[in-house]
């Protein structure tokens, strides 16, 4: 029995401590995905909390077929997509998410060295179409293989690979043009 399957069983039996452990284990990756998709830290927190609330409600009838982290990452991406559809997308990018990720990661030295780099990356990610950004984030931060994303999202793995490649190419182009300025 996998660790994730045991976690699901314990949660279904009402072990609330397991939920806290799951949240602590995956919150940084899930918040990174949600923040990068929504450009709004508060909305990202809401999305992650909504995903966990739905997860708890469905724990008794939930059947895990892949990794728990992957499942939660796709749920976060789907909720972020729905939230983006429900509201008009802001033109301004909230770079506070990148700043807070830098400051929370490794302390002040990390923030000083990498803060500007993270801001540039956040700016470049904001230039990508949502579906390319989603494919990049689920693959890189979610740690999912394309076939796992395809299975969970209902899209073909080749389509996702194409979006990923196009997104990487555009990021490379944007970041290289930024360096030349």
Secondary structure, DSSP 8 states (H G I E B T S, - for coil): --HHHHHHHHHHTT-HHHHHHHHHHHHHHHHHHHHHHHS-HHHHHHHHHHHHHHHHHHGGG----S-HHHHHHHHHHHHHHHHHHHS---SS--THHHHHHHHHHS-HHHHHHHHHHHHHHHHHHHHS-HHHHHHHHHHHTS---HHHHHHHHTS-HHHHHHHHHHHHHHHHHHHHHHHH-
